[in-house]
Amino acid sequence: MPASDLEGIDEVDGDLIEMPPIELDLTPAVCGVRLDKVLSTLVPQYSRSRLQQWIDAGHVSVDGEVARAKMTMYGDEKVVIYPQPAPEDEAFKPEAMDLSIVHEDAAILVLNKPAGLVVHPAAGNWSGTLLNGLLHYMPSIAGVPRAGIVHRLDKDTSGLMVVAKTLVAHTDLVRQLQARTVKREYLALVWGTPNVSGKIDASIGRHARDRIKMAVSENLTAKPAVTHFQRLATGMLDGRPVSLMLCQLETGRTHQIRVHMQSIGFALVGDALYGKQHLTTVFPRQALHARRLGLIHPTSGAAVEWSSELPQDFADLIARTGIKTY
């Protein structure tokens, strides 16, 4: 799994929450120097960017007045800094959340993730994630690596996910994913008319120029990725042909279905990142739903499977295409 996947979340630094103000009596040695530069020198335990954020947010005062970053110091001022917790300092904390739980037992929890919900904290999404909701729903899951999350769905992808409730279950599910025995089936609506069926076996890595995107790549850092697809039906959307696809994953790379389908010329409807911008106004997210999940239960050893109905927005989109069954 990528090193960025919830590595290092066992401890959360909460020291800033109770930290008292930092008081500084400036000396003539800083005369003529801007406040932000003065603070970066006198308070080196905090990064310059964080100090700048505190100034901009009004958490620094000079002689009792709210400070401005570009203020020039004379060297006789009294500066007070009121340290604030950074968003990432509070990332892995419980938050009340409605979870759509499909199945739960002593070992695992299967849920239906709605579109718009981020799975775990990262830059730009330090709170309000599924991980925060899981920690509130079941505090004991904090003792499981990655808070029990063994695979992810993109923020705007809906559908089924499994979460491990115990260390034993987590280890077992990770091994099943590595062995490619977990069955993950998605419905996707794409622009165009792909072949009736096929297999895309193409490694995926970070895009060479756009670090937000992934891409099919032969770079040594790219990871193997395999997607099987089947065309279920065709229709029309805003005067253009579209196809409803059944996609099955062997691997689970970031944005895998979106990247693979775009790589063969059939971007997902609504995909603002990998599709054509002028075609993304017909649906506010990528048309992708994880509808079926199958695995071997970590404790019973039985083959188990769950399915999920399409969310209403996706069902309404398909209705617009004229496709009748799926």
C-alpha positions in Angstrom: 0.0 0.0 0.0 1.2 3.6 -0.6 3.2 5.0 2.2 0.8 8.0 2.3 -2.1 5.7 3.3 -2.6 6.7 6.9 1.0 6.1 7.9 1.9 7.5 11.2 -1.5 8.1 12.6 -1.0 6.2 15.9 -0.2 9.4 17.7 -1.6 12.8 17.3 0.3 15.8 18.5 -2.1 17.8 20.7 0.5 19.9 22.4 -0.6 23.1 20.7 -4.1 22.9 22.1 -3.0 23.9 25.6 0.1 25.9 24.7 0.2 29.4 26.4 0.9 32.6 24.4 4.5 33.3 23.4 5.6 36.8 24.5 8.6 38.5 22.9 10.2 41.8 23.8 12.0 43.0 20.7 15.4 44.6 20.8 17.0 47.2 18.5 18.8 44.3 16.7 15.6 43.8 14.6 15.1 47.4 13.8 14.0 47.8 10.2 13.1 44.1 9.7 9.6 42.9 8.8 7.6 41.2 11.5 7.2 37.9 9.6 11.0 37.6 9.2 11.6 38.6 12.8 9.3 35.8 14.0 10.8 33.2 11.8 14.2 34.0 13.4 13.0 34.3 17.0 10.5 31.4 17.0 12.3 28.8 14.9 10.3 25.9 16.3 7.4 26.8 14.0 7.7 27.0 10.2 7.6 30.4 8.5 4.4 29.4 6.7 2.6 28.5 10.0 3.7 31.8 11.6 2.4 33.6 8.5 -1.0 31.8 8.8 -1.2 32.9 12.5 -0.4 36.5 11.5 -3.0 36.5 8.7 -5.6 35.0 11.0 -5.1 37.7 13.7 -3.3 35.4 16.2 -0.3 37.8 16.6 -0.4 41.2 18.3 2.2 44.0 18.4 1.8 46.3 21.3 -1.7 45.1 21.8 -2.8 45.6 18.2 -3.5 42.9 15.7 -0.3 42.5 13.6 0.3 42.6 9.9 2.9 40.5 8.3 4.6 43.4 6.5 4.9 45.6 9.5 8.4 47.0 10.0 9.7 46.6 13.5 11.6 49.4 15.4 13.0 47.0 18.0 11.1 48.2 21.1 7.8 46.4 20.5 6.1 43.7 22.6 4.9 40.9 20.4 2.5 38.2 21.5 1.9 35.0 19.5 -1.2 32.9 20.3 -0.3 29.4 18.9 -3.1 27.6 17.1 -3.4 23.9 16.2 -2.9 23.3 12.6 -5.7 21.4 10.8 -3.5 18.3 10.5 -2.9 18.3 14.2 -6.6 17.5 14.8 -7.1 15.3 11.7 -7.5 11.9 13.3 -10.2 12.8 15.9 -13.7 11.3 16.3 -16.5 13.1 14.6 -20.2 12.2 14.7 -21.4 11.0 11.3 -24.2 9.1 9.8 -22.8 5.9 8.4 -24.7 3.7 6.0 -23.8 0.3 7.4 -24.6 -2.7 5.2 -23.1 -5.4 7.4 -21.4 -5.5 10.7 -20.0 -8.3 12.9 -17.1 -8.7 15.4 -14.5 -8.7 12.6 -15.6 -6.4 9.8 -17.9 -3.6 8.9 -19.2 -3.1 5.4 -20.6 0.3 4.5 -22.1 2.2 1.6 -20.1 5.3 1.1 -21.9 8.3 -0.4 -20.4 10.5 -3.1 -18.7 13.5 -1.6 -17.3 11.8 1.4 -13.5 11.7 1.7 -12.2 8.4 3.1 -9.3 9.6 5.2 -7.6 12.9 6.1 -5.2 14.5 3.7 -4.2 17.9 2.6 -7.3 20.0 2.0 -9.5 17.5 3.9 -8.3 17.3 7.5 -11.7 16.6 9.0 -15.2 15.3 8.1 -13.7 12.1 6.6 -14.9 8.6 6.9 -12.0 7.9 9.2 -13.2 10.6 11.6 -16.7 9.0 11.5 -15.4 5.5 12.2 -13.4 6.7 15.2 -16.6 8.2 16.6 -18.7 5.2 15.8 -16.2 2.7 17.2 -13.4 4.2 19.3 -11.6 0.9 19.6 -10.8 1.0 15.9 -8.1 3.5 16.7 -5.9 0.5 17.7 -6.2 -1.0 14.2 -3.6 0.1 11.6 -5.0 2.8 9.4 -8.2 2.8 11.6 -9.3 -0.4 9.8 -9.4 1.1 6.3 -7.9 -1.4 3.9 -9.0 0.1 0.6 -10.4 3.4 -0.6 -12.9 5.0 -2.9 -12.4 8.4 -4.4 -14.3 11.2 -2.8 -16.9 11.4 -5.5 -17.2 7.7 -6.1 -20.1 6.0 -4.2 -20.5 2.4 -3.1 -19.3 -0.4 -0.9 -16.2 -0.5 1.3 -15.0 -3.0 3.9 -13.4 -1.9 7.2 -11.5 -4.2 9.5 -12.5 -4.0 13.2 -9.6 -6.0 14.5 -5.9 -6.4 13.9 -6.4 -10.1 12.8 -9.1 -9.0 10.3 -7.0 -6.2 9.0 -4.0 -8.4 8.3 -6.2 -11.0 6.6 -8.0 -8.4 4.4 -4.7 -6.8 3.3 -3.4 -10.2 2.3 -6.6 -10.9 0.3 -6.2 -7.6 -1.5 -2.6 -8.3 -2.3 -3.5 -11.7 -3.6 -6.2 -10.1 -5.8 -8.9 -12.3 -4.5 -11.3 -9.6 -3.3 -14.1 -9.1 -5.8 -14.8 -5.5 -6.6 -17.4 -4.7 -9.2 -18.3 -1.2 -10.4 -20.9 0.4 -12.6 -19.5 3.3 -14.8 -21.1 5.5 -17.4 -18.6 6.5 -20.1 -18.6 8.7 -23.2 -18.6 6.6 -26.4 -19.0 3.0 -27.2 -16.2 0.7 -26.1 -15.8 -2.9 -27.2 -18.3 -5.3 -25.7 -15.7 -6.6 -23.3 -12.0 -6.4 -22.7 -9.1 -6.3 -20.3 -6.9 -3.3 -19.6 -3.5 -4.4 -18.2 -1.5 -1.2 -17.9 0.6 0.1 -15.0 -0.4 3.3 -13.3 1.8 6.0 -11.8 1.8 9.7 -11.0 1.3 11.9 -14.1 4.6 13.3 -15.3 3.4 16.9 -15.4 0.2 17.1 -13.3 0.9 15.8 -9.8 -2.8 15.7 -9.0 -3.5 13.1 -11.8 -2.5 9.5 -12.3 -1.7 8.1 -15.7 -0.9 4.9 -17.6 2.9 4.7 -17.4 5.9 2.5 -18.1 7.9 4.3 -15.5 9.7 2.1 -13.0 7.7 3.6 -10.2 4.3 2.8 -11.8 2.4 -0.1 -10.3 0.7 -3.0 -12.1 -3.0 -2.4 -12.7 -5.6 -4.7 -14.3 -9.3 -3.8 -15.0 -11.8 -6.1 -16.8 -14.7 -4.4 -18.4 -18.0 -5.3 -20.1 -20.4 -3.1 -21.9 -23.9 -3.6 -20.5 -25.9 -1.1 -22.5 -25.7 2.0 -24.7 -27.7 5.2 -24.8 -27.5 8.9 -25.6 -26.8 11.8 -23.3 -27.0 15.4 -24.6 -26.8 14.1 -28.1 -23.7 12.0 -27.5 -23.4 8.2 -27.3 -22.7 6.8 -23.8 -22.2 3.3 -22.5 -22.9 1.7 -19.1 -19.9 -0.4 -18.2 -19.4 -3.1 -15.7 -15.8 -2.9 -14.4 -14.1 -5.5 -12.2 -10.8 -4.7 -10.5 -7.9 -7.1 -10.0 -5.8 -4.3 -8.4 -6.8 -1.2 -6.6 -4.7 1.7 -7.8 -5.6 5.3 -7.3 -8.2 6.4 -9.8 -7.7 3.1 -11.6 -11.0 2.8 -13.5 -11.0 6.5 -14.4 -7.5 6.3 -15.7 -7.8 3.0 -17.5 -11.1 3.9 -19.3 -9.7 7.3 -20.3 -6.5 5.7 -21.6 -8.5 3.7 -24.2 -10.6 6.8 -25.2 -13.7 6.4 -23.0 -13.6 8.9 -20.1 -16.2 8.7 -17.4 -19.2 11.0 -17.6 -18.8 13.8 -15.2 -15.1 13.2 -14.6 -13.6 16.7 -14.4 -10.1 15.5 -13.8 -9.7 13.0 -16.7 -12.6 14.0 -19.0 -13.1 16.9 -21.4 -14.0 20.0 -19.5 -16.8 21.0 -21.8 -18.5 17.6 -21.1 -18.4 17.7 -17.3 -21.4 19.9 -16.8 -24.0 17.1 -17.4 -23.2 15.4 -14.0 -21.4 16.9 -11.0 -19.1 14.0 -10.3 -17.6 11.0 -12.0 -20.3 8.4 -12.8 -18.8 5.6 -10.8 -20.4 3.3 -8.2 -18.9 0.3 -6.4 -21.9 -1.9 -6.5 -20.6 -5.3 -5.4 -18.0 -6.5 -2.9 -17.0 -10.1 -2.3 -14.3 -11.6 0.0 -13.5 -14.4 2.3 -14.6 -13.6 5.8 -11.5 -13.2 8.0 -12.8 -15.3 10.9 -15.4 -17.7 9.5 -13.5 -18.5 6.2 -16.8 -18.3 4.3 -17.2 -16.6 1.0 -19.4 -13.5 1.5 -20.7 -10.9 -0.8 -22.7 -7.7 -0.7 -24.4 -5.5 -3.3 -25.5 -1.9 -3.3 -28.3 -0.1 -5.2 -27.3 2.9 -7.4 -27.6 6.2 -5.6 -30.4 8.4 -6.8 -28.3 10.8 -8.7 -26.6 8.1 -10.7 -30.0 6.3 -11.3 -31.5 9.6 -12.6 -28.5 10.1 -14.9 -28.9 6.7 -16.4 -32.6 7.4 -16.9 -31.7 10.4 -19.0 -29.7 8.2 -21.4 -32.7 5.9 -22.3 -30.9 2.9 -20.8 -33.7 0.8 -19.3 -31.9 -2.1 -17.4 -28.7 -2.5 -15.5 
